[in-house]
């Protein structure tokens, strides 16, 4: 899901929202904001989504990308 990919970048990089969007098919910064909000909402209601996000972040930290 593209929204999850967008969210991976937000808050874990110094890149602007515009730059993040460009890396995902030329998306606009507002699309990145919407994706971030959508995933945040999903994480509040779905424990599996929350756990998946945490695991992904830990993996990125382990390989030094965060």
Buried (B, 14 or more C-beta within 10 A) or exposed (E): EEBBBBBBBBEBEEBEBEEBBBBBEEBEBEBBBBBBEBBBEBBEEEEEBBEEBEEBBEEEEEEEEE
